[in-house]
Amino acid sequence: MTTTIPHLVNRFVIDTDADFEDVCQRYESLIPTIDFAELTEVVRTGDLERRVHLSMDQLSSRFASFGDPRIGAVGAALDAKLAAILRLMGLPVPPELEKEN
């Protein structure tokens, strides 16, 4: 049997003033080899001026859908890692990633 359970996930879109190659290089140089990269789906899109827009889900909002506080705590820890990566890249950190969980 398969059950579908809809749930809300926060998605951030972070505008940058950098070009695609620069943002890709900075992001990929900061991501641990497999663990975090496998959990985060980052969509990198551009506009006509070649500025990159990063789009990613807030993992704590995704993990909270399981209804288990232990799983939610993992999502909150990953939110903190994502905030640190964005800071290291010199990009704005959404306030939802800064709050204590």
LOTORTOR-859026 format. One record per residue (C-alpha): residue in three letters; chain; y, z, x. Coordinates in pm, 1 decimal. Layout:
N
<nulo><code>Ala</code><unit>A</unit><Y>Y</Y><Z>Z</Z><X>X</X></nulo>
...
//
This chain:
101
<nulo><code>Met</code><unit>A</unit><Y>0.0</Y><Z>0.0</Z><X>0.0</X></nulo>
<nulo><code>Thr</code><unit>A</unit><Y>351.0</Y><Z>-76.7</Z><X>115.6</X></nulo>
<nulo><code>Thr</code><unit>A</unit><Y>656.5</Y><Z>111.3</Z><X>-3.5</X></nulo>
<nulo><code>Thr</code><unit>A</unit><Y>1013.0</Y><Z>-3.5</Z><X>42.9</X></nulo>
<nulo><code>Ile</code><unit>A</unit><Y>1269.1</Y><Z>274.1</Z><X>74.9</X></nulo>
<nulo><code>Pro</code><unit>A</unit><Y>1631.0</Y><Z>158.5</Z><X>88.3</X></nulo>
<nulo><code>His</code><unit>A</unit><Y>1865.0</Y><Z>362.5</Z><X>304.1</X></nulo>
<nulo><code>Leu</code><unit>A</unit><Y>2218.7</Y><Z>344.7</Z><X>431.4</X></nulo>
<nulo><code>Val</code><unit>A</unit><Y>2283.6</Y><Z>281.9</Z><X>801.7</X></nulo>
<nulo><code>Asn</code><unit>A</unit><Y>2626.0</Y><Z>292.7</Z><X>963.0</X></nulo>
<nulo><code>Arg</code><unit>A</unit><Y>2702.9</Y><Z>-22.1</Z><X>1162.0</X></nulo>
<nulo><code>Phe</code><unit>A</unit><Y>2985.6</Y><Z>-30.1</Z><X>1413.9</X></nulo>
<nulo><code>Val</code><unit>A</unit><Y>3174.0</Y><Z>-345.7</Z><X>1511.8</X></nulo>
<nulo><code>Ile</code><unit>A</unit><Y>3371.5</Y><Z>-288.6</Z><X>1829.7</X></nulo>
<nulo><code>Asp</code><unit>A</unit><Y>3627.5</Y><Z>-549.3</Z><X>1925.6</X></nulo>
<nulo><code>Thr</code><unit>A</unit><Y>3688.2</Y><Z>-612.5</Z><X>2294.1</X></nulo>
<nulo><code>Asp</code><unit>A</unit><Y>3944.2</Y><Z>-811.9</Z><X>2486.5</X></nulo>
<nulo><code>Ala</code><unit>A</unit><Y>3680.0</Y><Z>-920.4</Z><X>2737.7</X></nulo>
<nulo><code>Asp</code><unit>A</unit><Y>3480.9</Y><Z>-1239.8</Z><X>2758.5</X></nulo>
<nulo><code>Phe</code><unit>A</unit><Y>3112.8</Y><Z>-1261.3</Z><X>2673.2</X></nulo>
<nulo><code>Glu</code><unit>A</unit><Y>2979.4</Y><Z>-1266.7</Z><X>3029.9</X></nulo>
<nulo><code>Asp</code><unit>A</unit><Y>3185.9</Y><Z>-962.6</Z><X>3130.2</X></nulo>
<nulo><code>Val</code><unit>A</unit><Y>3076.9</Y><Z>-751.7</Z><X>2832.5</X></nulo>
<nulo><code>Cys</code><unit>A</unit><Y>2711.1</Y><Z>-854.4</Z><X>2873.4</X></nulo>
<nulo><code>Gln</code><unit>A</unit><Y>2712.8</Y><Z>-765.5</Z><X>3242.2</X></nulo>
<nulo><code>Arg</code><unit>A</unit><Y>2879.4</Y><Z>-426.3</Z><X>3186.7</X></nulo>
<nulo><code>Tyr</code><unit>A</unit><Y>2649.8</Y><Z>-336.2</Z><X>2895.2</X></nulo>
<nulo><code>Glu</code><unit>A</unit><Y>2327.3</Y><Z>-446.3</Z><X>3059.8</X></nulo>
<nulo><code>Ser</code><unit>A</unit><Y>2411.5</Y><Z>-271.5</Z><X>3388.0</X></nulo>
<nulo><code>Leu</code><unit>A</unit><Y>2434.4</Y><Z>62.2</Z><X>3203.3</X></nulo>
<nulo><code>Ile</code><unit>A</unit><Y>2126.1</Y><Z>41.9</Z><X>2981.4</X></nulo>
<nulo><code>Pro</code><unit>A</unit><Y>1811.4</Y><Z>217.9</Z><X>3103.5</X></nulo>
<nulo><code>Thr</code><unit>A</unit><Y>1541.7</Y><Z>-40.5</Z><X>3154.0</X></nulo>
<nulo><code>Ile</code><unit>A</unit><Y>1336.5</Y><Z>-12.8</Z><X>2835.8</X></nulo>
<nulo><code>Asp</code><unit>A</unit><Y>1372.8</Y><Z>303.4</Z><X>2628.4</X></nulo>
<nulo><code>Phe</code><unit>A</unit><Y>1728.8</Y><Z>273.3</Z><X>2496.4</X></nulo>
<nulo><code>Ala</code><unit>A</unit><Y>1743.2</Y><Z>-105.6</Z><X>2497.0</X></nulo>
<nulo><code>Glu</code><unit>A</unit><Y>1435.1</Y><Z>-119.9</Z><X>2274.3</X></nulo>
<nulo><code>Leu</code><unit>A</unit><Y>1595.7</Y><Z>109.6</Z><X>2017.3</X></nulo>
<nulo><code>Thr</code><unit>A</unit><Y>1938.5</Y><Z>-47.3</Z><X>2004.4</X></nulo>
<nulo><code>Glu</code><unit>A</unit><Y>2002.6</Y><Z>-388.0</Z><X>1862.9</X></nulo>
<nulo><code>Val</code><unit>A</unit><Y>2339.5</Y><Z>-499.8</Z><X>1986.2</X></nulo>
<nulo><code>Val</code><unit>A</unit><Y>2475.6</Y><Z>-820.2</Z><X>1843.5</X></nulo>
<nulo><code>Arg</code><unit>A</unit><Y>2734.6</Y><Z>-981.1</Z><X>2065.5</X></nulo>
<nulo><code>Thr</code><unit>A</unit><Y>2948.0</Y><Z>-1237.1</Z><X>1890.6</X></nulo>
<nulo><code>Gly</code><unit>A</unit><Y>3266.8</Y><Z>-1404.9</Z><X>1997.3</X></nulo>
<nulo><code>Asp</code><unit>A</unit><Y>3573.6</Y><Z>-1559.2</Z><X>1846.3</X></nulo>
<nulo><code>Leu</code><unit>A</unit><Y>3773.3</Y><Z>-1868.5</Z><X>1934.6</X></nulo>
<nulo><code>Glu</code><unit>A</unit><Y>3960.8</Y><Z>-1676.2</Z><X>2203.0</X></nulo>
<nulo><code>Arg</code><unit>A</unit><Y>3622.4</Y><Z>-1580.1</Z><X>2360.8</X></nulo>
<nulo><code>Arg</code><unit>A</unit><Y>3669.5</Y><Z>-1210.5</Z><X>2287.9</X></nulo>
<nulo><code>Val</code><unit>A</unit><Y>3343.2</Y><Z>-1029.8</Z><X>2223.7</X></nulo>
<nulo><code>His</code><unit>A</unit><Y>3264.8</Y><Z>-819.6</Z><X>1917.5</X></nulo>
<nulo><code>Leu</code><unit>A</unit><Y>2976.5</Y><Z>-574.6</Z><X>1962.5</X></nulo>
<nulo><code>Ser</code><unit>A</unit><Y>2785.6</Y><Z>-481.5</Z><X>1648.6</X></nulo>
<nulo><code>Met</code><unit>A</unit><Y>2534.3</Y><Z>-195.8</Z><X>1654.9</X></nulo>
<nulo><code>Asp</code><unit>A</unit><Y>2377.0</Y><Z>55.1</Z><X>1419.1</X></nulo>
<nulo><code>Gln</code><unit>A</unit><Y>2440.9</Y><Z>427.2</Z><X>1447.2</X></nulo>
<nulo><code>Leu</code><unit>A</unit><Y>2092.7</Y><Z>548.8</Z><X>1535.6</X></nulo>
<nulo><code>Ser</code><unit>A</unit><Y>2134.1</Y><Z>894.2</Z><X>1382.6</X></nulo>
<nulo><code>Ser</code><unit>A</unit><Y>2207.6</Y><Z>731.4</Z><X>1046.2</X></nulo>
<nulo><code>Arg</code><unit>A</unit><Y>1896.9</Y><Z>515.7</Z><X>1083.6</X></nulo>
<nulo><code>Phe</code><unit>A</unit><Y>1671.5</Y><Z>801.6</Z><X>1196.2</X></nulo>
<nulo><code>Ala</code><unit>A</unit><Y>1803.0</Y><Z>1038.5</Z><X>926.2</X></nulo>
<nulo><code>Ser</code><unit>A</unit><Y>1632.6</Y><Z>818.0</Z><X>668.1</X></nulo>
<nulo><code>Phe</code><unit>A</unit><Y>1296.6</Y><Z>970.5</Z><X>770.5</X></nulo>
<nulo><code>Gly</code><unit>A</unit><Y>1403.6</Y><Z>1306.8</Z><X>627.0</X></nulo>
<nulo><code>Asp</code><unit>A</unit><Y>1271.9</Y><Z>1502.6</Z><X>928.2</X></nulo>
<nulo><code>Pro</code><unit>A</unit><Y>1534.4</Y><Z>1700.8</Z><X>1123.1</X></nulo>
<nulo><code>Arg</code><unit>A</unit><Y>1338.0</Y><Z>1655.6</Z><X>1447.6</X></nulo>
<nulo><code>Ile</code><unit>A</unit><Y>1363.5</Y><Z>1277.6</Z><X>1415.3</X></nulo>
<nulo><code>Gly</code><unit>A</unit><Y>1728.8</Y><Z>1311.4</Z><X>1318.4</X></nulo>
<nulo><code>Ala</code><unit>A</unit><Y>1791.6</Y><Z>1510.6</Z><X>1637.5</X></nulo>
<nulo><code>Val</code><unit>A</unit><Y>1652.7</Y><Z>1222.4</Z><X>1843.4</X></nulo>
<nulo><code>Gly</code><unit>A</unit><Y>1895.2</Y><Z>987.6</Z><X>1667.3</X></nulo>
<nulo><code>Ala</code><unit>A</unit><Y>2185.1</Y><Z>1224.4</Z><X>1740.5</X></nulo>
<nulo><code>Ala</code><unit>A</unit><Y>2088.8</Y><Z>1235.7</Z><X>2109.2</X></nulo>
<nulo><code>Leu</code><unit>A</unit><Y>2083.0</Y><Z>855.9</Z><X>2118.8</X></nulo>
<nulo><code>Asp</code><unit>A</unit><Y>2426.4</Y><Z>846.8</Z><X>1951.3</X></nulo>
<nulo><code>Ala</code><unit>A</unit><Y>2558.1</Y><Z>1058.0</Z><X>2240.3</X></nulo>
<nulo><code>Lys</code><unit>A</unit><Y>2406.0</Y><Z>815.6</Z><X>2492.6</X></nulo>
<nulo><code>Leu</code><unit>A</unit><Y>2562.1</Y><Z>520.8</Z><X>2312.2</X></nulo>
<nulo><code>Ala</code><unit>A</unit><Y>2902.3</Y><Z>695.7</Z><X>2315.3</X></nulo>
<nulo><code>Ala</code><unit>A</unit><Y>2866.7</Y><Z>752.2</Z><X>2690.2</X></nulo>
<nulo><code>Ile</code><unit>A</unit><Y>2779.5</Y><Z>385.9</Z><X>2748.3</X></nulo>
<nulo><code>Leu</code><unit>A</unit><Y>3080.0</Y><Z>269.1</Z><X>2548.1</X></nulo>
<nulo><code>Arg</code><unit>A</unit><Y>3306.2</Y><Z>506.8</Z><X>2744.0</X></nulo>
<nulo><code>Leu</code><unit>A</unit><Y>3168.9</Y><Z>378.5</Z><X>3074.9</X></nulo>
<nulo><code>Met</code><unit>A</unit><Y>3237.1</Y><Z>23.9</Z><X>2957.2</X></nulo>
<nulo><code>Gly</code><unit>A</unit><Y>3596.9</Y><Z>119.2</Z><X>2877.2</X></nulo>
<nulo><code>Leu</code><unit>A</unit><Y>3547.9</Y><Z>45.2</Z><X>2506.9</X></nulo>
<nulo><code>Pro</code><unit>A</unit><Y>3653.4</Y><Z>253.0</Z><X>2206.9</X></nulo>
<nulo><code>Val</code><unit>A</unit><Y>3400.3</Y><Z>508.0</Z><X>2083.4</X></nulo>
<nulo><code>Pro</code><unit>A</unit><Y>3367.5</Y><Z>528.7</Z><X>1703.2</X></nulo>
<nulo><code>Pro</code><unit>A</unit><Y>3449.0</Y><Z>883.3</Z><X>1582.6</X></nulo>
<nulo><code>Glu</code><unit>A</unit><Y>3108.8</Y><Z>908.6</Z><X>1412.8</X></nulo>
<nulo><code>Leu</code><unit>A</unit><Y>2946.1</Y><Z>905.6</Z><X>1757.7</X></nulo>
<nulo><code>Glu</code><unit>A</unit><Y>3167.7</Y><Z>1192.1</Z><X>1876.0</X></nulo>
<nulo><code>Lys</code><unit>A</unit><Y>3082.6</Y><Z>1445.2</Z><X>1605.1</X></nulo>
<nulo><code>Glu</code><unit>A</unit><Y>2835.7</Y><Z>1725.3</Z><X>1669.4</X></nulo>
<nulo><code>Asn</code><unit>A</unit><Y>2509.8</Y><Z>1688.5</Z><X>1478.8</X></nulo>
//
